[in-house]
Amino acid sequence: QVQLVESGGGLVQPGGSLRVSCAASGSIIRINAMGWYRQAPRKERELVAAISSGGITTYADSVKGRFTIYRDNAKNTVYLQMNNLKAEDTDVYYCNAEALPNWLNEYDYWGQGTKVTVSA
C-alpha cells in the first residue's frame, strides 16, 4: 500500500552538489521518522541521515557539515541535500520511512534506491 519513490540521483564531479528526494504515497495515516541509507561494496549498510517527525536530525560523521536532511510533511517528502561530494560518497541511496497504514501498526518502508556517482 505504501510506496516510496526516490529521485534526483546522477553523475556529479567531486566537489559538486546534488539533491535527492523521496516521496511517500498510498494509504498513510502518519509518517514518523524518515531517513537515507547507503551501502557500499564490502561495507555494511550505513545510516547517512535521519529526521524525526518533529524535525530532529541525525547524521553520520562522514557527512556532517556537507549533507542536510529536511522534510515537507504536507507532501510526505524527505530530501537530502548533498554538497562538496567526494568519490567515497558514490553509492545507491535508499529512502526509509516509518509509517502507519492504520492506527494499530507501524512498518518500515523502503524505496528502490537512487544511484549517486561522484567522478571526474
C-alpha positions in Angstrom: 0.0 0.0 0.0 2.7 2.5 1.0 5.2 3.3 -1.7 8.4 5.3 -1.6 9.8 6.8 -4.8 13.3 8.3 -4.9 14.6 10.7 -7.5 17.5 13.0 -8.2 20.5 10.7 -8.4 23.1 11.0 -11.1 26.7 11.7 -12.0 28.4 14.6 -10.2 32.0 15.8 -10.2 34.0 15.9 -7.0 33.1 19.0 -5.0 29.7 19.2 -6.7 26.2 19.1 -5.2 23.1 17.0 -5.7 19.7 16.8 -4.1 17.8 13.5 -3.8 14.1 13.3 -3.0 11.8 10.7 -1.6 8.1 10.9 -1.8 5.7 8.6 0.1 2.3 7.8 -1.2 -0.6 5.4 -0.5 -2.8 4.8 2.4 -0.8 6.6 5.1 -2.2 7.8 8.4 1.1 9.1 9.7 4.8 9.1 8.9 7.2 9.1 11.9 11.0 9.1 11.2 12.4 9.2 7.7 16.0 8.6 6.6 18.6 7.9 4.0 20.9 4.9 3.9 23.7 3.7 1.7 25.7 0.5 1.4 29.0 0.5 -0.4 30.8 -2.7 -1.7 32.4 -4.6 1.1 30.7 -2.5 3.8 27.6 -2.8 5.9 24.5 -0.7 5.4 25.1 2.8 6.8 22.7 5.4 8.1 23.5 8.6 6.3 20.9 10.9 7.8 17.6 10.7 9.6 14.9 13.1 10.6 12.1 12.7 13.1 8.5 13.9 12.5 9.4 16.9 14.7 12.5 17.8 12.7 15.2 16.4 14.9 18.1 15.3 12.7 20.9 12.8 12.9 24.0 12.5 10.6 26.8 10.1 10.0 30.1 11.5 11.0 31.4 11.2 7.4 28.7 13.6 6.0 28.4 16.1 8.8 28.8 19.6 7.5 28.3 18.5 3.9 24.8 16.9 3.9 21.5 18.3 5.1 18.2 16.4 5.5 14.9 18.1 5.7 11.2 17.2 5.1 7.9 18.6 3.9 5.2 16.8 5.9 2.4 18.3 3.8 3.9 16.5 0.8 5.1 13.4 2.6 8.5 14.0 1.2 12.1 13.9 2.6 15.1 15.5 0.9 18.8 15.1 1.2 21.0 18.0 0.0 24.5 16.8 -0.7 27.3 19.3 -1.0 31.0 19.0 -1.5 30.6 15.5 -2.8 33.5 13.1 -2.6 34.3 9.9 -4.5 33.6 7.9 -1.4 30.0 9.1 -1.4 29.4 7.0 -4.5 26.7 4.5 -3.7 23.0 3.7 -4.1 21.0 5.7 -1.7 17.9 4.2 -0.2 15.0 6.0 1.4 13.4 4.7 4.6 10.2 5.7 6.3 8.4 4.6 9.5 4.7 4.8 8.5 1.4 3.8 9.9 -1.1 2.3 7.4 -3.6 2.2 10.2 -3.8 3.1 13.9 -2.7 -0.4 15.0 0.5 -1.0 13.1 3.8 0.8 12.2 6.1 -0.6 9.5 9.4 0.3 7.9 9.1 1.0 4.2 12.0 1.2 1.7 12.4 2.8 -1.7 14.1 1.1 -4.6 17.2 3.3 -4.4 18.7 6.1 -6.5 22.4 5.9 -7.7 24.8 8.7 -6.9 28.1 8.6 -8.7 30.9 11.1 -7.9 33.6 11.1 -10.5 35.7 13.4 -12.6 
